[in-house]
Amino acid sequence: MKSYFSALLLSLASCQALAEDVKSGGSTSTTKAGPNAYSLPASNLPMSKRLDFSVGNSFFRNPWVPAPSSTDARDGLGPLFNTNGCQNCHIKDGRGHPPEANDTQAVSMLVRISIPAETSEQKAIYDKAGVVPEPVYGDQLQDFALPGKKAEGSIHISYDEVVVKFADGTPVLLRKPNLSIQNLGYGKLHPKTLFSARVAPPMIGLGLLESIPEQTILSWQDEDDANGDGISGRVNRVWDVRSDKKVVGRFGWKAGQPSLMQQNAAAFNGDLGLTSSLFPMENCTVHQSLCHEVPNGGEPEVSENILDFVEFYSQHLAVPVRRNVDAPAVQHGKKLFAEVGCNNCHKTDVKTAKMESRPALSEQTIHPYTDLLLHDMGEGLSDGRSEALASGNEWRTPPLWGIGYTEEVNNHTYFLHDGRARNLMEAVLWHGGEAQQAKAKVLQFNKQEREALIAFLNSL
């Protein structure tokens, strides 16, 4: 009888642990699935704050228009821009994709541009901005413009085939992108221009990532690989506009932004051509006069009130719960994920800080599957373009929570920073550098093990 009760208690404890593991975003997690699974407020957000969430959503979702307009709360678009609304890139608050063969414009992909910091003046710019903008086109190519104005250029991508084989001989056809910029509207690019194509990442759980204590992130660093495991993650340190100093970067593909407020303001400026208190200058360079030729939407065009609402919205988008967690294949895949060392970078468990101003995000035990650190991912994924401390080979570990919902939300399964991977296994097989050992182990998997690993990832 005693052994029976011991087994029962052990089983109940196991079920409790499994139930908690389902809630990747802690108490903020949403149980709703379907095409709107990424667009829901944190489940523990009180009704009194749901209106703030909805107002933020309206400014994130609805299109901005050129000035002057009767819609003066959301006018001032452009004149150079990538989109007229945040949701056009973060489709249903989810993942963007590279242009398809018949697409005339990239929409949910953009291209960062810059030049190397070689002179003392350029190095001073780099030290603060993290990049040296291309002299004519700035630090981001805008492929749209207001009617009657010229866009900066158009983005074109072709692919080369790369074949990788598993130990049992099963081939996987990877695609390596070739990026070109055509139809330049304002003259030639600098001969040393560096390019980096980026698709929009999902918006879920960002407030929770912002709430992870800085000390926790710093404790995960192992810049010199002191423990000899081949993993040497490090933080990026970037300029915080409001505090006027360098701080730990958390957001963006190379952790190039320190906070959601600055990330949002930078996107308003670079993606939509809108000014704010953080970025009060129009996104034209001195070689582009059109920003002075068209009316603006006020100074600034995005008010503090709007910035606050959009920040609140982006902080409280819920992570959907995991599914099929007790399926044998998922449990097997979870074990394999750990055995090959994926969780060395994709950290599974962390607790957020106490947040008096954001109680819904406060002291939550979460499972984001990221360490927010930069890791060398090898030459295969390198964009050759540095950003603050991040080299061309380095990328911030992307969170994996909610990744299994990608297809039903966004109708595609394109992954990695430029969307080159057409499914999760392709994404795994592009890993190199610090992840080379883990990938080598995956390449030894048989068919059942490969399916189990993907079943686990799709359960997240």
Order of alpha helices (4+ residues) and beta strands (2+ residues): alpha-alpha-beta-alpha-beta-alpha-beta-beta-beta-beta-beta-alpha-alpha-beta-beta-alpha-alpha-alpha-alpha-beta-beta-beta-beta-alpha-alpha-alpha-alpha
